[in-house]
């Protein structure tokens, strides 16, 4: 079980300042929180070592123009679903949660029908999945930066396990843009 972090008021101030402006210099932070620059530097180093602060580069989803789908799932083995989908370029993140729905996924893409096809084909159709609720994220109050696979290395094998998009009814009926990894992709984001 993770322990609760022991951070003080100055650490909280530093975290809030960095959350608002990750590029803020240690000297600027020191002036605001009332510490010396070396003290701020050592606190930031401590917070990084504890894993409280990390750098994550990614795409600002609020400004990207991508559609984000939140999928709540009741299933037998949530870790298996996350493991399978984690290789998919459309997969943003997954969370095992307590409650009736024990898995929440976030998928992102330029086309809602593609996201729905992923849910239908690779989640709803599985016998270990009992219930699925999907909803489109309409608005984000804050910027949300998430790592997203921007460079797609081509492969003959799709991460979902399908042999080819050519055999997929969703792809054949233009209900899915296809997989950027296999080269059967008709979209523009990963071209």
N, CA, C and O of each residue as an XYZ file, in Angstrom:
764
protein
N       0.846     -1.184      0.000
C       0.000      0.000      0.000
C       0.886      1.239      0.000
O       1.801      1.339      0.817
N       0.629      2.195     -0.910
C       1.464      3.398     -0.951
C       1.283      4.228      0.312
O       0.194      4.326      0.878
N       2.400      4.820      0.728
C       2.323      5.662      1.922
C       1.928      7.079      1.526
O       2.160      7.516      0.399
N       1.334      7.776      2.466
C       0.955      9.163      2.232
C       2.222     10.007      2.312
O       3.019      9.856      3.238
N       2.401     10.882      1.351
C       3.607     11.707      1.298
C       3.634     12.722      2.421
O       2.614     13.299      2.799
N       4.824     12.920      2.938
C       5.033     13.907      3.994
C       5.640     15.152      3.350
O       6.860     15.295      3.269
N       4.761     16.054      2.892
C       5.245     17.296      2.298
C       4.663     18.467      3.071
O       3.554     18.394      3.600
N       5.431     19.546      3.126
C       4.998     20.701      3.924
C       4.405     21.802      3.035
O       4.250     21.643      1.824
N       4.085     22.912      3.682
C       3.433     24.028      2.990
C       4.299     24.580      1.847
O       3.780     24.904      0.779
N       5.602     24.686      2.067
C       6.505     25.199      1.017
C       6.522     24.249     -0.184
O       6.518     24.695     -1.331
N       6.542     22.929      0.086
C       6.487     21.956     -1.005
C       5.194     22.115     -1.799
O       5.199     22.062     -3.029
N       4.091     22.310     -1.087
C       2.795     22.476     -1.759
C       2.796     23.730     -2.647
O       2.270     23.719     -3.760
N       3.397     24.806     -2.131
C       3.477     26.037     -2.920
C       4.317     25.804     -4.187
O       3.951     26.243     -5.278
N       5.447     25.105     -4.019
C       6.319     24.820     -5.160
C       5.569     23.979     -6.192
O       5.631     24.254     -7.391
N       4.867     22.964     -5.722
C       4.103     22.106     -6.632
C       3.037     22.895     -7.390
O       2.851     22.703     -8.592
N       2.346     23.776     -6.688
C       1.303     24.565     -7.345
C       1.898     25.504     -8.389
O       1.343     25.657     -9.476
N       3.019     26.129     -8.065
C       3.665     27.027     -9.024
C       4.126     26.259    -10.266
O       3.942     26.723    -11.392
N       4.724     25.087    -10.056
C       5.182     24.291    -11.196
C       4.015     23.744    -12.008
O       4.124     23.585    -13.224
N       2.896     23.455    -11.340
C       1.715     22.987    -12.066
C       1.196     24.079    -12.989
O       0.775     23.801    -14.112
N       1.224     25.317    -12.517
C       0.754     26.437    -13.334
C       1.740     26.791    -14.435
O       1.342     27.152    -15.542
N       3.051     26.686    -14.123
C       4.077     27.050    -15.099
C       5.289     26.138    -14.921
O       6.187     26.462    -14.144
N       5.334     25.004    -15.623
C       6.443     24.065    -15.482
C       7.804     24.647    -15.861
O       8.843     24.099    -15.493
N       7.793     25.739    -16.584
C       9.039     26.358    -17.023
C       9.555     27.419    -16.038
O      10.603     28.018    -16.277
N       8.840     27.655    -14.946
C       9.245     28.677    -13.978
C      10.614     28.327    -13.394
O      10.861     27.182    -13.016
N      11.495     29.320    -13.324
C      12.847     29.077    -12.815
C      12.823     28.905    -11.296
O      11.907     29.364    -10.613
N      13.846     28.236    -10.795
C      13.970     28.055     -9.345
C      14.131     29.395     -8.632
O      13.672     29.557     -7.501
N      14.778     30.345     -9.286
C      14.947     31.681     -8.685
C      13.602     32.380     -8.531
O      13.339     33.006     -7.504
N      12.746     32.275     -9.554
C      11.407     32.872     -9.470
C      10.588     32.207     -8.369
O       9.898     32.882     -7.605
N      10.668     30.883     -8.293
C       9.942     30.152     -7.254
C      10.434     30.581     -5.871
O       9.636     30.798     -4.960
N      11.752     30.700     -5.726
C      12.343     31.074     -4.436
C      11.813     32.420     -3.949
O      11.517     32.576     -2.764
N      11.691     33.391     -4.853
C      11.171     34.707     -4.464
C       9.738     34.606     -3.962
O       9.372     35.257     -2.984
N       8.927     33.791     -4.629
C       7.506     33.693     -4.276
C       7.302     32.944     -2.968
O       6.483     33.354     -2.146
N       8.036     31.849     -2.761
C       7.814     31.031     -1.556
C       8.667     31.456     -0.373
O       8.488     30.939      0.730
N       9.578     32.375     -0.577
C      10.378     32.884      0.532
C      11.503     31.952      0.967
O      11.793     31.837      2.158
N      12.132     31.292      0.009
C      13.269     30.425      0.285
C      14.423     30.829     -0.620
O      14.237     31.597     -1.563
N      15.612     30.313     -0.335
C      16.742     30.553     -1.231
C      16.602     29.646     -2.453
O      15.900     28.636     -2.411
N      17.273     30.014     -3.533
C      17.235     29.196     -4.751
C      17.790     27.797     -4.492
O      17.199     26.829     -4.968
N      18.915     27.639     -3.749
C      19.391     26.276     -3.473
C      18.389     25.439     -2.656
O      18.284     24.229     -2.853
N      17.658     26.088     -1.743
C      16.645     25.354     -0.965
C      15.524     24.869     -1.872
O      15.057     23.738     -1.743
N      15.096     25.729     -2.789
C      14.056     25.338     -3.738
C      14.572     24.187     -4.606
O      13.848     23.223     -4.853
N      15.813     24.287     -5.063
C      16.410     23.233     -5.874
C      16.447     21.905     -5.146
O      16.148     20.869     -5.740
N      16.809     21.913     -3.867
C      16.873     20.650     -3.124
C      15.471     20.098     -2.855
O      15.275     18.883     -2.839
N      14.504     20.982     -2.645
C      13.118     20.510     -2.457
C      12.585     19.886     -3.749
O      11.934     18.841     -3.711
N      12.856     20.517     -4.879
C      12.412     19.970     -6.160
C      13.082     18.613     -6.400
O      12.433     17.672     -6.858
N      14.368     18.514     -6.095
C      15.089     17.245     -6.249
C      14.448     16.174     -5.371
O      14.244     15.045     -5.819
N      14.125     16.523     -4.111
C      13.488     15.569     -3.191
C      12.132     15.123     -3.740
O      11.809     13.935     -3.709
N      11.344     16.069     -4.241
C      10.023     15.740     -4.790
C      10.137     14.851     -6.027
O       9.295     13.981     -6.246
N      11.175     15.066     -6.832
C      11.401     14.201     -7.999
C      11.787     12.797     -7.547
O      11.299     11.810     -8.099
N      12.658     12.704     -6.546
C      13.084     11.395     -6.044
C      11.916     10.622     -5.435
O      11.864      9.396     -5.528
N      10.981     11.338     -4.814
C       9.790     10.691     -4.251
C       8.784     10.293     -5.336
O       7.847      9.538     -5.079
N       8.991     10.807     -6.544
C       8.075     10.515     -7.637
C       6.872     11.440     -7.683
O       5.930     11.200     -8.437
N       6.900     12.504     -6.875
C       5.789     13.457     -6.835
C       5.815     14.339     -8.080
O       4.771     14.666     -8.644
N       7.017     14.718     -8.501
C       7.182     15.538     -9.703
C       7.802     14.657    -10.779
O       8.783     13.954    -10.538
N       7.222     14.708    -11.950
C       7.842     14.048    -13.090
C       7.535     14.877    -14.332
O       6.577     15.649    -14.369
N       8.352     14.697    -15.318
C       8.134     15.395    -16.583
C       7.450     14.434    -17.538
O       7.947     13.336    -17.789
N       6.339     14.839    -18.055
C       5.637     14.037    -19.041
C       5.384     14.906    -20.258
O       4.648     15.891    -20.196
N       5.999     14.530    -21.352
C       5.764     15.253    -22.585
C       4.651     14.552    -23.336
O       4.567     13.324    -23.357
N       3.819     15.337    -23.936
C       2.716     14.754    -24.665
C       1.968     15.822    -25.423
O       2.470     16.920    -25.666
N       0.781     15.475    -25.781
C      -0.083     16.336    -26.563
C      -1.096     16.994    -25.638
O      -1.688     16.331    -24.787
N      -1.294     18.287    -25.803
C      -2.320     18.975    -25.036
C      -3.665     18.618    -25.675
O      -4.023     19.134    -26.734
N      -4.390     17.734    -25.013
C      -5.634     17.222    -25.587
C      -6.687     18.308    -25.753
O      -7.522     18.238    -26.655
N      -6.646     19.304    -24.890
C      -7.622     20.394    -24.982
C      -7.446     21.183    -26.281
O      -8.413     21.713    -26.829
N      -6.218     21.256    -26.762
C      -5.930     22.067    -27.942
C      -5.668     21.240    -29.194
O      -5.421     21.802    -30.261
N      -5.718     19.917    -29.083
C      -5.325     19.048    -30.191
C      -6.389     18.875    -31.266
O      -6.069     18.586    -32.419
N      -7.642     19.049    -30.896
C      -8.725     18.792    -31.836
C      -9.139     17.328    -31.885
O     -10.041     16.964    -32.640
N      -8.488     16.486    -31.088
C      -8.859     15.073    -31.049
C     -10.112     14.882    -30.204
O     -10.373     15.655    -29.282
N     -10.877     13.855    -30.523
C     -12.011     13.457    -29.701
C     -11.486     12.528    -28.617
O     -10.647     11.667    -28.878
N     -11.982     12.708    -27.410
C     -11.581     11.855    -26.292
C     -12.811     11.087    -25.833
O     -13.864     11.673    -25.583
N     -12.669      9.778    -25.727
C     -13.753      8.914    -25.291
C     -13.376      8.312    -23.939
O     -12.301      7.732    -23.782
N     -14.278      8.457    -22.964
C     -14.103      7.840    -21.648
C     -14.965      6.586    -21.646
O     -16.162      6.641    -21.928
N     -14.349      5.463    -21.326
C     -15.035      4.185    -21.354
C     -14.974      3.558    -19.964
O     -13.894      3.269    -19.450
N     -16.147      3.351    -19.360
C     -16.247      2.683    -18.058
C     -16.701      1.253    -18.294
O     -17.684      1.003    -18.992
N     -15.970      0.321    -17.701
C     -16.174     -1.088    -17.998
C     -16.307     -1.902    -16.715
O     -15.592     -1.673    -15.740
N     -17.223     -2.843    -16.733
C     -17.310     -3.862    -15.686
C     -16.811     -5.143    -16.339
O     -17.405     -5.633    -17.299
N     -15.709     -5.682    -15.809
C     -15.100     -6.840    -16.452
C     -14.446     -7.760    -15.427
O     -14.323     -7.428    -14.248
N     -14.034     -8.915    -15.912
C     -13.423     -9.906    -15.032
C     -11.963     -9.573    -14.726
O     -11.558     -9.616    -13.564
N     -11.168     -9.242    -15.739
C      -9.739     -9.000    -15.544
C      -9.339     -7.666    -16.193
O      -8.897     -7.649    -17.341
N      -9.490     -6.557    -15.468
C      -9.173     -5.251    -16.060
C      -7.731     -5.131    -16.551
O      -7.476     -4.479    -17.564
N      -6.798     -5.745    -15.854
C      -5.389     -5.640    -16.261
C      -5.147     -6.267    -17.628
O      -4.295     -5.796    -18.381
N      -5.888     -7.326    -17.957
C      -5.742     -7.955    -19.278
C      -6.185     -7.012    -20.389
O      -5.547     -6.936    -21.439
N      -7.277     -6.297    -20.155
C      -7.780     -5.358    -21.165
C      -6.802     -4.201    -21.343
O      -6.506     -3.803    -22.470
N      -6.303     -3.661    -20.236
C      -5.322     -2.571    -20.324
C      -4.077     -3.050    -21.060
O      -3.547     -2.339    -21.914
N      -3.619     -4.230    -20.737
C      -2.415     -4.768    -21.373
C      -2.589     -4.880    -22.886
O      -1.691     -4.522    -23.648
N      -3.732     -5.373    -23.310
C      -3.970     -5.533    -24.751
C      -4.097     -4.177    -25.452
O      -3.518     -3.971    -26.519
N      -4.846     -3.263    -24.856
C      -5.075     -1.971    -25.505
C      -3.890     -1.010    -25.377
O      -3.795     -0.057    -26.151
N      -3.003     -1.232    -24.436
C      -1.903     -0.292    -24.205
C      -0.996     -0.142    -25.426
O      -0.288      0.859    -25.541
N      -1.002     -1.093    -26.319
C      -0.190     -1.002    -27.534
C      -0.910     -0.274    -28.663
O      -0.306      0.010    -29.698
N      -2.174      0.026    -28.479
C      -2.985      0.682    -29.506
C      -2.678      2.184    -29.532
O      -2.656      2.815    -28.476
N      -2.440      2.768    -30.708
C      -2.152      4.205    -30.780
C      -3.297      5.086    -30.256
O      -3.055      6.220    -29.843
N      -4.523      4.584    -30.267
C      -5.680      5.351    -29.822
C      -5.830      5.346    -28.295
O      -6.582      6.150    -27.744
N      -5.125      4.454    -27.622
C      -5.198      4.319    -26.161
C      -4.416      5.444    -25.498
O      -3.235      5.637    -25.789
N      -5.071      6.192    -24.604
C      -4.402      7.262    -23.870
C      -4.001      6.828    -22.470
O      -2.865      7.043    -22.049
N      -4.950      6.208    -21.738
C      -4.644      5.764    -20.379
C      -5.749      4.845    -19.895
O      -6.851      4.827    -20.442
N      -5.433      4.087    -18.864
C      -6.408      3.199    -18.258
C      -6.240      3.183    -16.751
O      -5.126      3.298    -16.240
N      -7.357      3.039    -16.037
C      -7.342      3.050    -14.578
C      -8.197      1.904    -14.051
O      -9.359      1.765    -14.432
N      -7.626      1.088    -13.180
C      -8.413      0.095    -12.460
C      -9.032      0.837    -11.284
O      -8.324      1.484    -10.512
N     -10.353      0.746    -11.147
C     -11.067      1.532    -10.145
C     -11.939      0.635     -9.272
O     -12.262     -0.491     -9.652
N     -12.314      1.140     -8.109
C     -13.235      0.441     -7.219
C     -14.658      0.816     -7.605
O     -14.897      1.914     -8.107
N     -15.585     -0.069     -7.379
C     -16.983      0.224     -7.687
C     -17.545     -0.761     -8.692
O     -16.897     -1.744     -9.053
N     -18.754     -0.483     -9.136
C     -19.427     -1.379    -10.071
C     -18.640     -1.521    -11.366
O     -18.426     -2.636    -11.842
N     -18.214     -0.420    -11.932
C     -17.344     -0.450    -13.104
C     -15.914     -0.462    -12.563
O     -15.524      0.444    -11.827
N     -15.141     -1.471    -12.918
C     -13.809     -1.618    -12.328
C     -12.668     -1.214    -13.255
O     -11.501     -1.451    -12.945
N     -13.002     -0.606    -14.388
C     -11.983     -0.153    -15.322
C     -12.471      1.092    -16.050
O     -13.604      1.139    -16.529
N     -11.616      2.090    -16.127
C     -11.903      3.290    -16.915
C     -10.772      3.472    -17.914
O      -9.596      3.471    -17.551
N     -11.145      3.626    -19.167
C     -10.176      3.842    -20.237
C     -10.424      5.193    -20.886
O     -11.555      5.678    -20.923
N      -9.369      5.791    -21.391
C      -9.469      6.988    -22.205
C      -8.845      6.677    -23.555
O      -7.695      6.247    -23.638
N      -9.616      6.898    -24.607
C      -9.165      6.698    -25.973
C      -9.225      8.041    -26.694
O     -10.109      8.853    -26.419
N      -8.305      8.278    -27.601
C      -8.301      9.538    -28.338
C      -8.084      9.301    -29.819
O      -7.281      8.458    -30.218
N      -8.809     10.054    -30.628
C      -8.647      9.934    -32.067
C      -9.385     11.040    -32.792
O     -10.168     11.777    -32.193
N      -9.133     11.148    -34.070
C      -9.718     12.230    -34.855
C     -11.145     11.948    -35.293
O     -11.827     12.831    -35.813
N     -11.600     10.709    -35.082
C     -12.880     10.293    -35.627
C     -13.643      9.486    -34.572
O     -13.140      8.479    -34.074
N     -14.856      9.930    -34.234
C     -15.639      9.246    -33.198
C     -16.060      7.839    -33.602
O     -16.117      6.948    -32.755
N     -16.355      7.626    -34.876
C     -16.767      6.283    -35.288
C     -15.634      5.272    -35.116
O     -15.884      4.105    -34.814
N     -14.398      5.713    -35.304
C     -13.253      4.825    -35.086
C     -13.160      4.444    -33.613
O     -12.941      3.278    -33.285
N     -13.325      5.426    -32.722
C     -13.270      5.129    -31.293
C     -14.387      4.178    -30.896
O     -14.169      3.258    -30.108
N     -15.571      4.391    -31.429
C     -16.697      3.501    -31.136
C     -16.434      2.098    -31.689
O     -16.789      1.106    -31.053
N     -15.813      2.011    -32.869
C     -15.477      0.706    -33.438
C     -14.487     -0.037    -32.542
O     -14.604     -1.249    -32.361
N     -13.528      0.673    -31.989
C     -12.561      0.051    -31.070
C     -13.295     -0.506    -29.856
O     -13.035     -1.631    -29.429
N     -14.212      0.283    -29.303
C     -14.979     -0.167    -28.141
C     -15.829     -1.383    -28.503
O     -15.828     -2.375    -27.775
N     -16.548     -1.317    -29.612
C     -17.422     -2.423    -30.024
C     -16.641     -3.704    -30.289
O     -16.995     -4.773    -29.792
N     -15.592     -3.587    -31.064
C     -14.872     -4.781    -31.507
C     -13.926     -5.343    -30.456
O     -13.813     -6.561    -30.310
N     -13.244     -4.465    -29.719
C     -12.172     -4.937    -28.840
C     -12.507     -4.907    -27.356
O     -11.704     -5.342    -26.531
N     -13.690     -4.398    -27.008
C     -14.078     -4.379    -25.592
C     -15.441     -5.042    -25.415
O     -15.543     -6.063    -24.735
N     -16.487     -4.478    -26.017
C     -17.853     -5.007    -25.824
C     -17.989     -6.472    -26.233
O     -18.761     -7.214    -25.627
N     -17.262     -6.883    -27.233
C     -17.419     -8.235    -27.777
C     -16.761     -9.321    -26.928
O     -16.961    -10.507    -27.191
N     -15.988     -8.944    -25.924
C     -15.264     -9.920    -25.110
C     -16.166    -10.546    -24.057
O     -16.909     -9.829    -23.386
N     -16.121    -11.868    -23.895
C     -16.990    -12.530    -22.911
C     -16.688    -12.140    -21.464
O     -17.568    -12.229    -20.608
N     -15.469    -11.716    -21.182
C     -15.114    -11.310    -19.816
C     -15.557     -9.880    -19.491
O     -15.321     -9.393    -18.385
N     -16.197     -9.211    -20.453
C     -16.717     -7.860    -20.257
C     -18.227     -7.954    -20.060
O     -18.943     -8.483    -20.910
N     -18.703     -7.434    -18.925
C     -20.118     -7.552    -18.570
C     -20.931     -6.301    -18.894
O     -22.126     -6.392    -19.178
N     -20.291     -5.143    -18.853
C     -21.019     -3.894    -19.083
C     -20.038     -2.832    -19.543
O     -18.909     -2.760    -19.058
N     -20.481     -2.003    -20.486
C     -19.633     -0.925    -21.014
C     -20.480      0.330    -21.156
O     -21.580      0.292    -21.708
N     -19.962      1.434    -20.655
C     -20.568      2.751    -20.873
C     -19.499      3.664    -21.446
O     -18.424      3.818    -20.866
N     -19.796      4.260    -22.575
C     -18.840      5.156    -23.221
C     -19.446      6.545    -23.322
O     -20.634      6.702    -23.605
N     -18.621      7.539    -23.090
C     -19.066      8.927    -23.200
C     -17.975      9.796    -23.792
O     -16.791      9.600    -23.520
N     -18.378     10.741    -24.591
C     -17.446     11.661    -25.236
C     -17.120     12.783    -24.256
O     -18.017     13.375    -23.656
N     -15.843     13.066    -24.101
C     -15.421     14.210    -23.292
C     -15.745     15.449    -24.122
O     -15.212     15.633    -25.216
N     -16.621     16.293    -23.591
C     -17.084     17.462    -24.325
C     -16.175     18.658    -24.092
O     -15.935     19.449    -25.005
N     -15.668     18.791    -22.872
C     -14.871     19.974    -22.534
C     -13.944     19.638    -21.380
O     -14.268     18.824    -20.515
N     -12.801     20.272    -21.384
C     -11.845     20.164    -20.289
C     -11.654     21.555    -19.701
O     -11.418     22.519    -20.429
N     -11.754     21.648    -18.407
C     -11.571     22.952    -17.753
C     -10.121     23.405    -17.770
O      -9.834     24.598    -17.872
N      -9.211     22.450    -17.669
C      -7.780     22.764    -17.677
C      -7.129     22.077    -18.862
O      -7.692     21.160    -19.460
N      -5.932     22.541    -19.188
C      -5.146     21.844    -20.193
C      -4.860     20.443    -19.674
O      -4.592     20.255    -18.487
N      -4.917     19.465    -20.566
C      -4.618     18.081    -20.222
C      -3.552     17.600    -21.193
O      -3.796     17.474    -22.393
N      -2.369     17.334    -20.659
C      -1.278     16.857    -21.493
C      -1.102     15.373    -21.215
O      -0.855     14.968    -20.080
N      -1.232     14.566    -22.265
C      -1.057     13.119    -22.128
C      -0.084     12.639    -23.180
O      -0.096     13.101    -24.321
N       0.757     11.709    -22.782
C       1.607     11.092    -23.802
C       0.725     10.378    -24.830
O      -0.238      9.699    -24.472
N       1.058     10.537    -26.071
C       0.328      9.866    -27.135
C       1.359      9.403    -28.157
O       2.323     10.113    -28.444
N       1.154      8.236    -28.691
C       2.101      7.690    -29.662
C       2.016      8.514    -30.947
O       1.078      8.367    -31.730
N       3.002      9.374    -31.150
C       3.003     10.225    -32.338
C       3.747      9.560    -33.497
O       3.325      9.642    -34.651
N       4.843      8.910    -33.177
C       5.591      8.205    -34.221
C       5.141      6.754    -34.183
O       5.291      6.073    -33.168
N       4.601      6.297    -35.270
C       4.065      4.939    -35.344
C       4.992      4.089    -36.207
O       5.152      4.338    -37.401
N       5.591      3.093    -35.586
C       6.417      2.153    -36.329
C       5.499      1.126    -36.985
O       4.691      0.486    -36.312
N       5.625      0.977    -38.274
C       4.759      0.074    -39.036
C       5.079     -1.381    -38.712
O       6.225     -1.751    -38.456
N       4.027     -2.187    -38.734
C       4.155     -3.619    -38.499
C       3.037     -4.334    -39.246
O       1.969     -3.767    -39.473
N       3.287     -5.566    -39.621
C       2.237     -6.345    -40.283
C       1.202     -6.814    -39.269
O       0.053     -7.076    -39.625
N       1.612     -6.920    -37.996
C       0.708     -7.399    -36.948
C       0.111     -6.211    -36.194
O       0.836     -5.361    -35.676
N      -1.187     -6.168    -36.144
C      -1.886     -5.102    -35.412
C      -1.753     -5.344    -33.906
O      -1.737     -6.497    -33.474
N      -1.658     -4.284    -33.100
C      -1.521     -4.458    -31.651
C      -2.739     -5.119    -31.012
O      -2.636     -5.697    -29.930
N      -3.881     -5.038    -31.671
C      -5.105     -5.638    -31.139
C      -5.141     -7.146    -31.376
O      -5.990     -7.842    -30.820
N      -4.223     -7.652    -32.200
C      -4.200     -9.079    -32.485
C      -4.855     -9.437    -33.814
O      -4.714    -10.563    -34.289
N      -5.566     -8.494    -34.415
C      -6.169     -8.768    -35.728
C      -5.069     -8.959    -36.761
O      -3.995     -8.365    -36.663
N      -5.349     -9.782    -37.734
C      -4.380    -10.024    -38.789
C      -4.284     -8.803    -39.702
O      -3.187     -8.390    -40.080
N      -5.433     -8.229    -40.053
C      -5.439     -7.102    -40.977
C      -6.753     -6.336    -40.868
O      -7.800     -6.919    -40.586
N      -6.691     -5.044    -41.090
C      -7.919     -4.241    -41.145
C      -8.749     -4.611    -42.377
O      -9.958     -4.383    -42.394
N      -8.116     -5.174    -43.397
C      -8.837     -5.548    -44.623
C     -10.011     -6.471    -44.343
O     -11.004     -6.442    -45.070
N      -9.916     -7.291    -43.302
C     -10.963     -8.263    -42.979
C     -11.981     -7.713    -41.978
O     -12.937     -8.408    -41.636
N     -11.797     -6.510    -41.516
C     -12.658     -5.933    -40.480
C     -13.873     -5.248    -41.120
O     -13.725     -4.408    -42.008
N     -15.067     -5.615    -40.661
C     -16.290     -5.007    -41.207
C     -16.370     -3.514    -40.927
O     -16.877     -2.762    -41.760
N     -15.881     -3.068    -39.772
C     -15.890     -1.635    -39.451
C     -15.054     -0.867    -40.471
O     -15.458      0.206    -40.921
N     -13.899     -1.403    -40.835
C     -13.014     -0.751    -41.795
C     -13.620     -0.795    -43.193
O     -13.570      0.194    -43.925
N     -14.190     -1.933    -43.561
C     -14.789     -2.083    -44.883
C     -15.962     -1.131    -45.094
O     -16.177     -0.637    -46.201
N     -16.721     -0.876    -44.022
C     -17.906     -0.004    -44.124
C     -17.582      1.457    -43.781
O     -18.497      2.249    -43.553
N     -16.309      1.817    -43.740
C     -15.867      3.178    -43.416
C     -16.345      3.651    -42.048
O     -16.600      4.839    -41.854
N     -16.468      2.721    -41.097
C     -16.827      3.076    -39.728
C     -15.596      3.151    -38.840
O     -15.705      3.398    -37.639
N     -14.433      2.941    -39.425
C     -13.173      3.007    -38.692
C     -12.096      3.462    -39.664
O     -12.034      3.004    -40.805
N     -11.248      4.372    -39.193
C     -10.153      4.863    -40.036
C      -9.042      3.838    -40.189
O      -8.162      4.000    -41.035
N      -9.071      2.795    -39.388
C      -8.049      1.759    -39.477
C      -6.904      1.994    -38.521
O      -6.890      2.959    -37.756
N      -5.945      1.089    -38.581
C      -4.825      1.102    -37.651
C      -3.588      1.742    -38.285
O      -3.129      1.287    -39.333
N      -3.049      2.784    -37.669
C      -1.836      3.410    -38.199
C      -0.637      2.464    -38.220
O       0.276      2.650    -39.025
N      -0.624      1.466    -37.359
C       0.516      0.559    -37.274
C       0.578     -0.360    -38.494
O       1.658     -0.616    -39.027
N      -0.575     -0.853    -38.934
C      -0.603     -1.819    -40.042
C      -0.561     -1.161    -41.417
O      -0.389     -1.843    -42.428
N      -0.716      0.153    -41.460
C      -0.717      0.836    -42.752
C      -2.098      0.892    -43.393
O      -2.240      1.391    -44.510
N      -3.106      0.392    -42.708
C      -4.479      0.439    -43.224
C      -5.209      1.661    -42.674
O      -6.413      1.609    -42.420
N      -4.505      2.718    -42.498
C      -5.034      3.912    -41.844
C      -5.436      4.935    -42.892
O      -4.649      5.282    -43.773
N      -6.687      5.421    -42.787
C      -7.184      6.411    -43.746
C      -7.273      7.814    -43.151
O      -7.740      8.737    -43.817
N      -6.840      7.981    -41.930
C      -6.912      9.286    -41.283
C      -5.732     10.172    -41.631
O      -4.914      9.838    -42.489
N      -5.657     11.314    -40.948
C      -4.596     12.276    -41.214
C      -3.635     12.478    -40.033
O      -2.499     12.911    -40.225
N      -4.088     12.166    -38.824
C      -3.297     12.479    -37.620
C      -1.960     11.736    -37.589
O      -0.936     12.325    -37.245
N      -1.960     10.454    -37.944
C      -0.737      9.648    -37.882
C      -0.097      9.421    -39.242
O       0.749      8.536    -39.371
N      -0.469     10.187    -40.258
C       0.121     10.017    -41.605
C       1.532     10.507    -41.632
O       2.187     10.447    -42.672
